[in-house]
Amino acid sequence: MQCGLYEKSPWIRLGGFDGAERGSVEDGFAGGDTLFVAGVVAGTEIQRRARGPKKHMKRLAAPKHWMLDKMTGTYAPKPSAGPHKQRECLPLIVFLRNRLKYALNGREVRNILMQRLVKVDGKVRTDSTYPTGFLDVISIDKTDEHFRLIYDIKGRFTVHRITAEEGKFKLGKVRRCQLGAGGIPYVVTHDGRTVRFPDPLIKVNDTVKIDLESGKIVDFIKFEVGNLVMVTGGRSMGSVGVITHRERHNGGFDIVHVKDANERLFATRLTNVFVIGAGSEPWISLPKGKGIKLTIAEERDARRAKATEASA
C-alpha cells in the first residue's frame, strides 16, 4: 500500500487489494506543512490534506496575557494577520470587551467598530480581531479617549490612558536598516512600518519617534549605555531601567545589563530590549508601577499598607 502523493493524484482511489490488506489502516506522515493520511477501508484508499493556515484558536491555546477565563467558551478570537505576532498582540475585541467593558459580546464589538469609531495609530480599523501591539495608540474620538498599549510589571498589556497630545506619536524599534531598489535607504520598525530616507545615524536597535499623521520620523534615540529601556520579553518583561552594559557574543545572543530605579540589576537578551527614553527621562508616559518590579514580600507589604489606609 502506498502513502504519499500520486501522479496527478485523485483524493479517493479504489484499489484492488487482496484480503490481507483489505480493511487495514496505515499510519500517515507529515512533511513540511502538509499532512498526508493514507488508509485502506474496504479496498478504498483515502488521502486527506490540511488546507491552509488554521482559522480557529482554542481558549486554552490563547496567550495567557489576554487573561481570558477558561470556562466561558471553547474558542478565543484568533488575531488576523497584521503588524504584530499572534503571541505578542491584543485583538481589538479583547481590548474593547474584556478590558474596557464597552461591549458584552462580539456582536456589540462589531457594531462599535462598523460605526468607524475606533482608530489604531490614527487609522480606522473595523476588523474585530485586528492585532494591536506594543506602543500602539488606540483612539476613540467620540469619547475623546486615547490609550497606549504598554506592558505592566507583570508583562501584561494594561489599559494606559494618555493625553490627546501624546496620542499623536508613537515609538518604533528599528529592526532592519538597509538599501532597497535603486539604492534607496530605508528602515523597518517593530510594527512593520517601512520608512524611506531615514537619518543616516539611525541604526538597528535604535528607537524612532514617528508622527502618526504623516508617518514620518521626527526624532530618534540611539541604543547606547545610559538610555532608558523597557523589557518586552523574557522573565523581566515590563521592567524599566537604564542600560549599564552590553555583552557581545559572536554567534550567540547579545546580553544587555539593566539597572532599574531601585538600583536592582538584571540582564536579558538584546532582542528583548526597547529604548523608550534618552537618559533617564522616558519619551512616553509609563503605567502604574513605573516599570519597577517588586519582590513577593514587597508586594505583600504594599497590599497590607493599602488595606491599613483604607480601613483607617
C-alpha positions in Angstrom: 0.0 0.0 0.0 1.3 3.5 -0.9 1.3 6.5 1.4 2.0 9.9 -0.2 1.3 11.8 -3.4 0.1 10.1 -6.5 0.8 11.2 -10.0 -1.9 13.7 -10.6 -3.4 12.2 -7.6 -7.1 11.8 -7.1 -8.0 12.0 -3.4 -10.0 8.8 -3.3 -8.9 5.9 -5.4 -10.4 2.4 -5.5 -7.8 -0.3 -5.1 -7.8 -4.0 -5.9 -6.2 -5.3 -2.8 -6.1 -8.8 -1.5 -7.9 -9.9 1.6 -4.9 -9.4 3.9 -4.7 -5.7 3.0 -8.5 -5.1 2.9 -9.6 -3.2 6.0 -6.1 -2.4 7.2 -5.0 1.2 8.0 -1.5 2.5 7.7 -0.1 5.5 9.6 0.3 8.8 7.8 3.3 11.0 7.8 3.9 14.8 7.9 6.1 16.6 5.5 6.6 20.3 6.0 3.2 22.0 6.5 1.3 19.3 4.6 -0.2 16.3 6.3 -0.8 13.1 4.4 -3.0 10.4 5.8 -3.4 7.2 3.8 -5.7 4.4 4.8 -7.4 1.4 3.3 -11.0 0.8 4.3 -12.8 -1.9 2.4 -10.5 -1.6 -0.6 -10.7 2.2 -0.7 -7.5 4.3 -0.3 -8.1 7.8 1.1 -5.8 10.8 1.4 -6.5 14.0 3.3 -4.5 17.2 3.2 -4.5 20.2 5.6 -5.7 23.2 3.6 -4.0 26.5 4.5 -3.5 28.1 7.9 -5.7 27.4 10.9 -8.6 29.7 11.2 -9.6 29.0 14.8 -7.9 29.2 18.2 -8.9 27.2 21.3 -9.4 29.0 24.5 -6.6 27.2 26.3 -4.2 27.9 23.4 -4.7 31.7 23.7 -1.8 33.8 25.1 -2.0 34.0 28.9 -1.6 37.7 29.0 -5.1 38.1 27.4 -6.4 36.8 30.7 -9.4 35.0 29.2 -11.3 32.8 31.6 -11.2 29.1 30.9 -14.9 28.2 31.2 -16.7 30.9 29.2 -16.3 29.2 25.8 -14.4 26.7 23.8 -12.8 29.2 21.4 -10.9 32.5 21.6 -10.6 35.2 19.0 -7.8 34.4 16.6 -5.9 37.5 15.6 -5.9 38.5 11.9 -2.7 38.8 10.0 -1.2 42.1 10.8 1.8 44.1 12.1 2.2 42.2 15.4 2.8 38.5 16.1 -0.1 36.3 17.3 1.5 35.7 20.7 2.6 39.3 21.2 -0.6 41.1 20.2 -4.0 42.0 21.7 -7.0 41.8 19.4 -9.4 44.8 19.4 -12.3 42.6 20.6 -10.3 41.6 23.7 -9.4 45.3 24.4 -12.9 46.7 23.9 -14.9 43.8 25.5 -12.6 42.4 28.2 -10.6 45.4 29.2 -12.7 48.5 28.7 -16.0 46.6 29.2 -17.6 48.7 26.4 -19.3 45.7 25.0 -20.9 42.5 26.4 -20.2 40.2 23.4 -18.6 40.0 20.0 -21.7 41.3 18.2 -21.6 44.5 20.1 -17.9 45.0 19.4 -18.6 44.6 15.7 -21.4 47.2 16.0 -19.0 49.6 17.6 -16.2 49.1 15.0 -18.5 49.2 12.0 -19.5 52.7 13.1 -15.9 53.6 12.4 -15.4 54.9 15.9 -12.1 53.2 16.8 -8.7 54.2 15.4 -5.4 52.4 15.7 -2.4 54.6 15.1 -4.6 57.2 13.5 -6.3 54.8 11.1 -9.9 53.5 11.4 -10.0 49.7 12.0 -13.2 47.7 11.6 -11.8 44.2 12.0 -12.7 43.0 15.5 -9.6 40.7 15.5 -7.1 43.3 14.3 -3.8 42.7 16.2 -2.8 45.7 18.2 0.6 45.5 19.8 3.3 47.2 21.9 3.1 51.0 21.9 0.1 51.1 19.5 -2.2 54.1 20.1 -5.9 53.3 20.2 -8.2 56.3 19.9 -12.0 56.7 20.4 -12.8 60.2 19.2 -16.5 60.0 20.3 -15.5 59.8 23.9 -12.2 61.7 23.5 -10.2 58.8 24.9 -6.7 57.7 23.9 -4.8 54.6 25.1 -1.3 53.3 24.5 -0.8 49.5 24.7 2.1 49.0 27.1 3.2 46.3 29.5 2.7 46.4 33.2 5.3 44.9 35.6 3.7 41.5 35.2 4.2 41.5 31.4 0.6 42.0 30.5 -1.0 44.7 28.3 -2.6 47.3 30.6 -5.2 49.9 29.9 -3.0 53.0 29.9 -4.8 56.3 29.2 -2.8 59.1 27.6 -3.5 62.7 26.5 -4.5 63.6 23.0 -1.1 65.3 22.5 0.8 62.2 23.4 -1.5 60.2 21.1 -0.2 62.0 18.1 3.1 60.0 18.0 4.5 56.6 18.8 7.9 55.0 19.2 9.2 52.2 16.9 12.2 50.0 17.3 14.4 49.7 14.2 14.5 46.0 13.1 16.2 46.5 9.7 18.2 49.2 8.1 19.4 48.7 4.5 19.3 49.8 0.9 16.3 49.0 -1.3 15.7 49.2 -5.1 17.6 52.0 -6.7 19.9 52.4 -3.7 17.2 54.0 -1.6 17.9 53.6 2.1 15.0 52.5 4.4 14.3 51.2 7.9 11.7 48.7 9.1 10.3 49.1 12.6 8.9 46.6 15.1 5.3 47.2 13.9 6.0 46.6 10.2 6.4 50.2 9.1 8.8 50.9 6.2 10.2 54.5 6.3 12.4 55.6 3.3 15.3 58.1 3.5 15.9 58.0 7.3 18.6 59.9 9.1 22.0 58.2 8.3 22.7 58.0 12.0 19.8 55.6 12.6 20.9 52.0 13.0 19.4 48.7 14.0 18.1 48.6 17.7 17.7 52.4 17.8 14.2 53.8 18.5 12.5 56.3 16.2 9.7 58.7 17.1 7.0 58.6 14.4 4.4 61.2 13.7 1.2 59.2 13.2 -0.5 61.8 10.9 2.4 62.0 8.4 4.1 58.7 9.1 7.5 60.4 9.1 10.3 60.1 11.6 10.6 63.3 13.7 13.3 62.2 16.1 15.3 59.1 17.3 17.2 57.7 20.3 20.4 55.7 19.9 20.8 52.3 21.6 23.6 53.1 23.9 24.6 52.8 27.6 22.8 55.3 29.8 19.5 55.4 28.0 16.2 54.2 29.4 14.7 50.9 28.1 11.7 48.7 28.7 12.0 45.0 28.5 9.5 43.4 26.1 10.2 39.7 26.5 11.6 37.2 28.9 11.4 36.9 32.7 11.8 40.7 33.3 9.0 41.6 30.8 7.6 45.0 31.6 10.6 46.2 33.7 12.0 49.7 33.0 15.7 50.6 33.7 18.8 52.2 32.3 21.3 50.3 30.2 24.6 49.7 32.1 26.4 47.3 29.9 26.1 45.3 26.7 27.8 41.9 26.2 28.6 40.9 22.7 28.6 37.2 21.9 29.6 36.3 18.3 27.4 33.5 17.0 25.1 33.8 20.1 22.7 36.2 21.8 24.0 39.6 22.9 23.2 40.3 26.6 22.1 43.7 27.9 22.5 44.6 31.6 19.9 47.0 33.0 19.5 48.8 36.3 16.1 49.9 37.5 15.1 52.8 39.7 15.6 50.7 42.8 19.2 50.1 41.9 18.4 46.4 41.1 20.4 44.8 38.3 19.1 42.3 35.8 20.1 41.1 32.4 18.2 40.0 29.3 18.7 39.4 25.6 19.3 42.3 23.2 16.2 41.4 21.2 14.0 41.9 24.4 15.1 45.5 25.0 13.3 48.5 23.7 14.7 52.1 24.2 12.0 54.4 25.4 13.9 57.5 26.5 17.2 59.4 26.3 19.0 59.4 29.6 16.7 58.6 32.5 13.7 60.5 31.1 11.1 58.5 29.1 9.6 59.9 25.9 6.2 58.3 26.8 4.2 58.1 30.0 4.6 54.9 32.0 1.8 52.9 33.5 1.1 52.3 37.2 4.2 50.9 38.9 6.6 52.8 36.5 8.2 49.6 35.4 9.7 48.8 38.9 9.3 45.1 39.6 8.7 44.3 43.2 9.5 41.1 45.1 6.7 39.0 46.6 7.5 40.3 50.0 7.4 43.9 48.8 4.1 43.3 47.0 2.7 41.8 50.3 3.8 44.8 52.3 2.3 47.2 49.8 -1.1 45.4 49.9 -1.1 45.5 53.7 -0.2 49.2 53.8 -3.0 49.9 51.3 -5.5 47.9 53.3 -4.5 49.7 56.5 -5.0 53.1 54.9 -8.4 52.0 53.6 -9.6 50.9 57.0 -8.3 53.9 58.9 
